C-alpha cells in the first residue's frame, strides 16, 4: 500500500509470567509477521511489563512497549487513552475493546465465547458484563477475526450478529513445532522427569477440557498419562474424583520446552467438550505426533479430519482409539496426514491473510 507507513497499538496484556495461552500464541505469531512488514512503521505493545514479552519479539526494531497498570479499571483507562494518540489501528486479541472507548480503527479477535455459552460458566455474574462488552465490540470494531467457522456461528447464535466485517482466519503454528528434534531434547524430558512414549494432554483442566473421559480409562492404558498446564487447584479437583489413577501432573512448562515435550509423546489427546480453535492437536501434528480429539465440530474443522476422533463422553471409544494407534501402519498414516495438513499453517506465511486484512482496512481508512 502507498502512503506513509502506519503505527499500530496492540493490547499485549495476555503476556504474563508462567503462562503461555492460545491467545499468547496468536499474539506471538501475528507480532512476528507484522514486524516483518514494510507498511508498518511502529508496533506499540500495551503490556504489564517489558520482560513479559517473548524475547525474540521485544528486541525487534519496530516493537516498543508501553506499560499499563495491572488493576482492571486503570489498565482499561490507559488503553482507551492510548488509542487517542497517533495510531492508525488498535488490535485486541480479545472479543472486547477498551472499556472507556476506542478512538481509532479497531480489530478484535474471537477465539471462543465459552465463558458466555458453556453450562459450567455462563451463569457467572461476570458473564453478563462480558456479553455486553462482546456485543459492543461487534458493533464498534472495523474488523472481527474468528479462529474458526464454529466460533463465528456460535457468536451469531449468541449475539444475533457476527460483526460489521467478520472473517475466519486460522492462526499459524510456530516454526519450533517441528518433527526435527532439538539438540537438548533428552535434557528437557529429564528436567520434567519424563521418559518418551507417554500419552500427553495439554490444557488448563477446566470443566470443558473434559479430562475425566481420559482419567476413567487411565488404569487400562499401557502408557503413562502426562497432563501439562493444569493449575494446582484444578489438579486437586480431578485427583479427588480419580484418586487411584496414576498421572504425571506438570503445572507449567516454558515456551521453549513445549515442543520437545510434545515430540516425546506417543500421542496427544484433546478430549474437550468445547473449544475455539485447539492449538495442541495442530502443534502435535506439526511435531510428527498423532492427535486424538473429541469429535466436536470445531476440532473436526481445525484438524481437517486428520486426527483420530471419539465422542467426548465415550471413554471406551477413547480407549479403542489409543489402542488403534499401537498399530504401526495406522500410526505412520496419522503422522503423514497430520504433517501434510498443518504445513500451510506453519510459520510466518500462515499470517499472510491477517496481514492482507490489515492492509485492506488501512487503505480504506486512508
C-alpha positions as CSV (number, residue, x, y, z in Angstrom):
1,X,0.0,0.0,0.0
2,X,1.2,3.5,-0.8
3,X,1.4,6.5,1.6
4,X,3.2,6.9,4.9
5,X,3.9,3.8,7.0
6,X,1.5,3.1,9.8
7,X,1.7,3.0,13.5
8,X,-0.4,0.4,15.4
9,X,-1.3,-0.3,19.0
10,X,-1.8,-3.8,20.3
11,X,-3.2,-5.0,23.6
12,X,-0.5,-7.3,24.9
13,X,-1.8,-7.9,28.5
14,X,-2.1,-11.6,27.6
15,X,1.7,-12.0,28.2
16,X,2.1,-12.8,31.9
17,X,4.6,-14.8,33.9
18,X,4.3,-18.6,34.0
19,X,1.5,-18.9,31.4
20,X,1.6,-19.2,27.6
21,X,-2.0,-19.4,26.4
22,X,-3.5,-20.0,23.0
23,X,-4.1,-16.2,22.8
24,X,-0.5,-15.7,23.6
25,X,0.5,-18.0,20.7
26,X,-1.8,-16.0,18.4
27,X,-0.2,-12.7,19.5
28,X,3.3,-14.1,19.2
29,X,2.7,-15.3,15.6
30,X,0.9,-12.1,14.5
31,X,3.5,-9.8,16.0
32,X,6.3,-11.7,14.3
33,X,4.6,-11.3,10.9
34,X,3.7,-7.6,11.5
35,X,7.3,-6.8,12.4
36,X,8.4,-8.1,9.1
37,X,6.1,-5.9,7.0
38,X,7.1,-2.8,5.1
39,X,3.9,-0.8,5.6
40,X,4.0,-0.8,9.4
41,X,6.3,1.7,10.9
42,X,5.9,1.1,14.6
43,X,4.2,-1.5,16.8
44,X,3.4,-0.4,20.3
45,X,2.5,-3.1,22.8
46,X,0.4,-2.2,25.8
47,X,1.8,-4.7,28.3
48,X,2.2,-5.1,32.1
49,X,6.0,-5.4,31.9
50,X,8.6,-5.3,29.1
51,X,10.2,-8.5,30.4
52,X,6.9,-10.4,29.9
53,X,7.2,-10.0,26.1
54,X,8.8,-13.0,24.4
55,X,12.5,-12.2,24.0
56,X,12.6,-12.7,20.2
57,X,9.9,-10.0,19.9
58,X,10.8,-7.3,22.3
59,X,14.2,-6.9,20.7
60,X,12.7,-6.3,17.2
61,X,13.4,-2.8,15.8
62,X,9.8,-1.9,15.2
63,X,8.4,-3.0,18.5
64,X,8.1,-0.7,21.5
65,X,6.5,-1.5,24.9
66,X,4.2,0.9,26.9
67,X,3.4,-0.2,30.4
68,X,-0.2,-0.4,31.6
69,X,-1.3,-0.8,35.2
70,X,-2.2,-4.2,36.5
71,X,-5.5,-3.1,38.0
72,X,-8.5,-3.7,35.7
73,X,-10.1,-0.3,35.5
74,X,-6.7,1.5,35.4
75,X,-5.4,-0.6,32.6
76,X,-8.7,-0.2,30.6
77,X,-8.5,3.6,31.0
78,X,-4.8,3.6,29.9
79,X,-5.7,1.6,26.8
80,X,-8.5,4.0,25.9
81,X,-6.2,7.0,26.4
82,X,-3.5,5.4,24.2
83,X,-6.0,5.0,21.3
84,X,-6.3,8.8,21.3
85,X,-2.7,9.1,20.2
86,X,-1.4,9.0,16.7
87,X,-2.4,5.4,15.9
88,X,-3.8,4.1,12.6
89,X,-5.1,0.9,14.2
90,X,-5.7,-0.8,17.5
91,X,-5.7,-4.6,17.7
92,X,-7.3,-6.5,20.6
93,X,-6.6,-10.2,20.9
94,X,-9.9,-10.5,22.9
95,X,-13.6,-10.3,22.0
96,X,-13.7,-6.9,23.8
97,X,-12.4,-3.4,23.1
98,X,-11.2,-0.9,25.7
99,X,-13.9,-0.3,28.2
100,X,-13.7,3.5,28.1
101,X,-13.8,3.7,24.3
102,X,-11.5,3.1,21.3
103,X,-10.6,6.3,19.4
104,X,-9.1,4.8,16.2
105,X,-9.8,2.0,13.8
106,X,-10.0,-1.3,15.6
107,X,-9.7,-5.1,15.0
108,X,-10.7,-7.6,17.7
109,X,-10.4,-11.4,17.8
110,X,-13.0,-14.0,18.9
111,X,-11.3,-17.3,19.7
112,X,-14.4,-18.7,21.5
113,X,-17.2,-17.4,23.7
114,X,-17.3,-20.4,26.0
115,X,-17.4,-18.2,29.1
116,X,-20.8,-17.0,27.8
117,X,-22.3,-20.2,26.5
118,X,-20.8,-23.2,28.3
119,X,-23.1,-24.5,31.1
120,X,-20.2,-24.5,33.5
121,X,-19.5,-20.8,33.1
122,X,-22.5,-18.9,31.7
123,X,-24.3,-18.4,35.0
124,X,-21.4,-16.4,36.5
125,X,-22.1,-12.8,37.3
126,X,-19.2,-11.7,35.1
127,X,-20.8,-13.3,32.1
128,X,-23.4,-10.6,31.7
129,X,-20.7,-7.9,31.7
130,X,-18.6,-9.9,29.2
131,X,-21.6,-10.4,27.0
132,X,-22.3,-6.6,27.0
133,X,-18.6,-5.9,26.0
134,X,-18.7,-8.6,23.3
135,X,-21.8,-7.0,21.6
136,X,-20.4,-3.5,22.0
137,X,-17.1,-4.6,20.3
138,X,-19.0,-6.4,17.4
139,X,-20.8,-3.1,16.7
140,X,-17.7,-0.9,17.0
141,X,-14.8,-2.8,15.5
142,X,-13.9,-2.3,11.9
143,X,-13.0,-6.0,11.6
144,X,-13.6,-9.1,13.7
145,X,-11.3,-12.1,13.3
146,X,-12.6,-15.6,14.2
147,X,-10.4,-18.6,14.8
148,X,-12.9,-20.9,13.3
149,X,-16.3,-21.0,11.4
150,X,-17.7,-22.7,14.6
151,X,-16.8,-19.7,16.7
152,X,-18.4,-17.4,14.2
153,X,-21.6,-19.4,14.2
154,X,-21.7,-19.6,18.0
155,X,-21.3,-15.8,18.2
156,X,-24.1,-15.2,15.7
157,X,-26.3,-17.5,17.7
158,X,-25.5,-15.8,21.0
159,X,-25.3,-12.1,19.9
160,X,-27.6,-12.2,16.8
161,X,-24.8,-10.9,14.5
162,X,-21.1,-11.6,13.8
163,X,-19.8,-8.0,13.5
164,X,-19.5,-5.3,10.8
165,X,-16.8,-7.2,9.0
166,X,-16.3,-10.8,10.1
167,X,-13.6,-13.0,8.7
168,X,-12.5,-16.6,9.7
169,X,-8.7,-16.8,9.9
170,X,-6.9,-19.9,11.2
171,X,-3.9,-18.9,13.4
172,X,-0.5,-20.1,12.5
173,X,1.8,-22.6,14.3
174,X,5.3,-21.6,15.4
175,X,8.2,-22.9,13.4
176,X,9.6,-24.5,16.6
177,X,6.8,-27.1,16.4
178,X,8.6,-29.4,14.0
179,X,9.3,-33.1,13.7
180,X,13.0,-32.3,13.8
181,X,14.4,-32.8,17.3
182,X,16.4,-30.1,19.1
183,X,19.9,-30.7,20.5
184,X,18.6,-30.6,24.1
185,X,15.6,-33.0,23.7
186,X,16.8,-35.5,26.3
187,X,17.7,-32.8,28.7
188,X,14.3,-31.2,28.5
189,X,12.5,-34.5,29.2
190,X,14.9,-35.2,32.1
191,X,14.1,-31.8,33.5
192,X,10.4,-32.9,33.9
193,X,11.2,-36.5,34.8
194,X,9.7,-37.8,31.6
195,X,10.5,-40.9,29.5
196,X,9.5,-40.9,25.8
197,X,6.3,-42.7,24.9
198,X,3.6,-41.2,27.2
199,X,0.1,-40.1,26.4
200,X,0.0,-36.3,26.5
201,X,-2.9,-33.9,27.3
202,X,-2.3,-30.1,27.3
203,X,-4.7,-27.6,28.9
204,X,-5.8,-25.8,32.0
205,X,-8.1,-28.6,33.3
206,X,-11.2,-26.5,33.5
207,X,-14.5,-28.4,33.1
208,X,-14.7,-28.0,29.3
209,X,-11.3,-29.7,28.9
210,X,-13.1,-32.9,30.0
211,X,-10.1,-34.7,31.5
212,X,-12.4,-37.2,33.2
213,X,-13.0,-39.2,30.0
214,X,-9.3,-40.0,29.9
215,X,-8.9,-40.5,33.6
216,X,-11.7,-43.0,33.6
217,X,-9.6,-45.3,31.4
218,X,-6.3,-44.4,33.0
219,X,-5.9,-47.8,34.6
220,X,-6.5,-49.6,31.3
221,X,-3.8,-47.7,29.3
222,X,-0.4,-49.3,28.8
223,X,1.3,-45.9,28.5
224,X,1.8,-43.2,31.2
225,X,-0.6,-40.3,31.3
226,X,1.0,-36.8,31.4
227,X,-1.1,-33.7,31.9
228,X,0.6,-30.3,31.2
229,X,-0.7,-26.9,32.1
230,X,-3.2,-27.8,34.8
231,X,-3.0,-25.4,37.8
232,X,-2.9,-26.9,41.3
233,X,-6.5,-26.1,42.1
234,X,-7.8,-27.9,39.0
235,X,-5.4,-30.8,39.6
236,X,-6.9,-31.2,43.1
237,X,-10.4,-31.3,41.6
238,X,-9.5,-34.1,39.2
239,X,-7.4,-36.0,41.8
240,X,-10.4,-36.0,44.2
241,X,-12.6,-37.6,41.5
242,X,-10.0,-40.1,40.3
243,X,-7.7,-40.8,43.4
244,X,-6.4,-44.1,42.2
245,X,-5.3,-43.1,38.7
246,X,-1.6,-42.6,38.3
247,X,-0.8,-39.4,36.4
248,X,2.2,-37.1,36.0
249,X,0.9,-33.6,36.5
250,X,3.1,-30.7,35.2
251,X,1.7,-27.3,36.2
252,X,3.7,-25.3,33.7
253,X,6.4,-25.7,31.1
254,X,8.3,-23.0,29.3
255,X,7.5,-21.9,25.8
256,X,10.8,-23.4,24.6
257,X,10.3,-26.7,26.4
258,X,6.9,-27.4,25.0
259,X,7.9,-28.7,21.5
260,X,10.4,-31.3,23.0
261,X,7.7,-32.5,25.4
262,X,5.2,-32.9,22.6
263,X,7.8,-34.8,20.5
264,X,8.5,-37.1,23.4
265,X,4.8,-38.2,23.5
266,X,3.4,-41.3,21.8
267,X,0.3,-39.3,21.0
268,X,-1.6,-36.2,22.2
269,X,-5.2,-36.2,23.2
270,X,-7.7,-33.3,23.4
271,X,-11.0,-34.6,24.8
272,X,-12.6,-31.1,25.2
273,X,-16.4,-30.7,25.1
274,X,-15.9,-27.2,23.6
275,X,-13.0,-25.2,22.1
276,X,-12.5,-22.1,19.9
277,X,-9.6,-23.4,17.9
278,X,-7.4,-26.1,19.6
279,X,-3.7,-25.4,19.3
280,X,-2.3,-28.6,20.9
281,X,-3.5,-31.1,18.3
282,X,-2.1,-28.9,15.5
283,X,1.2,-28.4,17.3
284,X,1.4,-32.2,17.9
285,X,0.7,-32.9,14.2
286,X,3.5,-30.4,13.3
287,X,5.8,-32.3,15.6
288,X,5.0,-35.6,13.9
289,X,2.9,-36.9,16.8
290,X,-0.6,-38.3,16.2
291,X,-3.5,-36.4,17.7
292,X,-6.8,-37.7,19.2
293,X,-9.6,-35.2,19.5
294,X,-13.2,-35.0,20.6
295,X,-15.5,-35.3,17.5
296,X,-17.0,-31.8,18.2
297,X,-17.5,-29.6,15.2
298,X,-14.7,-27.1,15.9
299,X,-11.9,-29.7,16.4
300,X,-13.1,-31.6,13.3
301,X,-12.9,-28.3,11.4
302,X,-9.5,-27.2,12.6
303,X,-7.8,-30.6,12.3
304,X,-9.5,-31.3,8.9
305,X,-10.4,-34.8,10.0
306,X,-6.8,-35.7,10.2
307,X,-6.8,-36.7,13.8
308,X,-8.3,-39.8,15.4
309,X,-11.6,-38.8,17.0
310,X,-14.0,-40.0,19.7
311,X,-17.2,-38.8,21.3
312,X,-16.2,-36.6,24.3
313,X,-18.5,-38.7,26.6
314,X,-17.5,-42.2,25.4
315,X,-14.4,-43.4,27.4
316,X,-14.5,-46.8,25.7
317,X,-14.2,-45.1,22.3
318,X,-11.1,-43.2,23.6
319,X,-9.6,-46.4,24.8
320,X,-10.1,-48.0,21.4
321,X,-8.6,-45.0,19.7
322,X,-5.5,-45.2,21.9
323,X,-5.2,-48.9,21.2
324,X,-5.6,-48.5,17.4
325,X,-2.5,-46.2,17.4
326,X,-0.4,-49.1,18.6
327,X,-0.7,-50.5,15.0
328,X,2.4,-49.2,13.4
329,X,0.8,-48.7,9.9
330,X,-2.0,-46.7,11.4
331,X,0.4,-44.7,13.5
332,X,2.6,-43.8,10.4
333,X,-0.6,-42.9,8.4
334,X,-1.7,-40.5,11.1
335,X,1.7,-38.9,11.3
336,X,2.0,-38.4,7.5
337,X,-1.5,-36.9,7.1
338,X,-1.1,-34.7,10.2
339,X,2.2,-33.2,8.8
340,X,0.6,-32.6,5.4
341,X,-2.5,-30.9,7.0
342,X,-0.6,-28.4,9.1
343,X,2.1,-27.5,6.6
344,X,0.2,-24.4,5.3
345,X,-0.2,-23.2,8.9
346,X,3.5,-23.3,9.8
347,X,5.5,-20.1,10.3
348,X,5.1,-16.6,9.1
349,X,3.3,-17.4,5.9
350,X,0.3,-18.6,7.9
351,X,-0.3,-15.0,8.9
352,X,-0.5,-13.6,5.3
353,X,-4.3,-13.4,5.3
354,X,-4.2,-11.4,8.6
355,X,-1.6,-9.0,7.1
356,X,-3.7,-8.6,3.9
357,X,-6.8,-7.8,6.0
358,X,-4.9,-5.1,7.9
359,X,-3.5,-3.6,4.6
360,X,-7.0,-3.5,3.1
361,X,-8.5,-1.9,6.2
362,X,-5.8,0.7,6.5
363,X,-6.1,1.5,2.8
364,X,-9.9,2.1,3.2
365,X,-9.2,4.4,6.1
366,X,-6.5,6.4,4.4
